[in-house]
Amino acid sequence: MSIPKETLESFSDFLGSKGLRMTDQRKGVFEALFRQTGHFTAEQLLQDAQSFDDTVSRATVYRCLPLLVESSIVRKIDVGQENKFYALNGSSETFKAQVICSDCDRIHDVDAPFMEWYGKTVSEKLGLNVKDQRLQVHAECPEFRKKDGCKQSNN
């Protein structure tokens, strides 16, 4: 996937608003970001970023990810495991829920527009503003249970 020019410019502007600049290392992280497919960890992003620029450090990736999340380029997905996962924010404006296979660790994003409505409606009744919400379903993989393996596995 190539980097949309307007997304790179938008992120550069976002960094500028924070008093930061687009360094070569941040650009390496940004380029690696657009090579990711599906969900990825910080470590996976680090490995890809270092293939663009071997000066990219673990610290650079871990400092860059919160900025990418805050700028809405990336979504942070906490599935209750050791690693946090991330995914590029697509063009979809629909709330995404995750279905997580507890056997093969695959994470499936599914559209869940009702959740956005529900969170907003309940919060408004309480006089609150929604800051964040998530819906996660943990499921078992029948194929994994039968064959002790799954072709959809992230591993």
Residue pairs with C-beta under 8 A, 6 or more apart in sequence:
1 34
1 35
1 37
2 34
3 30
3 31
3 34
7 73
8 30
10 71
10 73
11 22
11 30
11 68
11 71
11 73
12 21
12 22
14 67
14 70
14 71
15 21
15 22
15 26
15 67
18 67
20 67
22 30
24 53
24 55
25 49
25 53
25 55
25 56
25 57
25 60
26 60
26 64
27 53
28 49
28 50
28 52
28 53
28 55
28 56
29 45
29 49
29 56
29 60
29 61
29 64
30 64
31 49
31 52
32 45
32 48
32 49
32 51
32 52
32 56
33 45
33 68
33 73
33 74
33 88
34 88
35 48
36 44
36 45
36 48
36 86
36 87
36 88
38 87
38 107
39 77
39 85
39 86
39 87
39 107
39 154
40 85
40 86
40 87
41 83
41 84
41 85
41 86
42 58
42 61
42 62
42 65
42 83
42 84
42 86
43 83
45 61
45 65
45 86
46 56
46 58
46 61
49 56
49 60
49 61
50 56
65 74
65 76
65 86
68 74
68 86
69 75
69 76
69 86
72 89
73 88
73 89
74 86
74 87
74 88
74 89
75 86
75 87
75 88
75 89
75 96
76 84
76 85
76 86
77 84
77 85
77 86
77 87
77 98
77 107
78 84
78 85
78 134
79 85
79 98
79 100
79 107
79 136
80 136
81 105
85 107
87 109
92 111
94 111
94 112
94 113
94 116
95 111
95 112
95 113
95 115
95 116
95 133
95 135
96 109
96 110
96 111
96 112
97 109
97 110
97 111
97 112
97 115
97 134
97 135
97 136
97 137
98 107
98 108
98 109
98 110
98 134
98 135
98 136
98 137
99 107
99 108
99 110
99 136
99 137
99 139
100 106
100 107
100 108
100 136
100 137
100 138
100 139
101 107
101 108
101 139
101 140
101 141
101 144
101 150
101 152
102 138
102 139
102 140
102 141
103 140
103 141
103 144
103 145
103 150
104 141
104 144
104 149
104 150
104 152
104 153
104 154
104 155
105 153
105 154
105 155
106 141
106 150
106 152
106 153
106 154
107 154
112 135
115 133
115 135
116 133
119 130
119 133
120 130
123 129
123 130
141 150
141 152
143 149
143 150
143 151
143 152
144 150
144 153
